[in-house]
């Protein structure tokens, strides 16, 4: 990682934590949000050459490959289809037959899941977890790091078909809203919670990016040590 990128990561992490803990009112939070947004944009420009390109989610071929991957791994799902649903602008599960109350819709074997118990069975992941207080306080981030590692493996990832259909954004969630959108939350019960979620995401991103830089040096481009 080059020095300009590291400096921006450290700056964004510092300012997002300040937004979380040192912004007593809505106006101060908005001001801090604008600052962090500017830093994040600068960081994005620096990282442009190393960003992983994601194909269009609406490509039916991706879901065909995903369904084939499910079948090859023993997933029984004859009653449903997995697809991008334009009306909802998201991926979803669509029933192909009428279902009775309490009926099993599909079953997914554990080998198709990235679970925390698997992570801790690996010395590599255990060492990563022990090195980070943030990961210890927010264990769900270990799964985020595992997803990043799988994406980093590219074609060699055992989960490539799954990763290829993951969305790149969620327009309906406040964490993806613009500053102008956030300002419209003023005097609502959601104002602080929505902005704090954005600060949280930035601080986690900065921490994981730096941690991932070190973690990938130990991961071989064949298969994650967890599975």
Secondary structure, 3 states (H helix, E strand, C coil): CCHHHHHHHHHHHHHHHHHHHCCCCHHHHHHHHHHHHHHHHHHHHHCHHHCCCCCCCCCHHHHHHHHHHHHHCCCECCCEEEEEECCCCEEEEEECCCCCCCCCCCECCHHHCCCHHHHCCCHHHHHHHHCCHHHHHCCHHHHHHHHHHHHHHHHHCCCHHHHCCCCCCCCCCHHHCCHHHHHCCCCCCCHHHHHHHHHHHHHHHHHHHHHHHHHCCCCCCCCCCCC
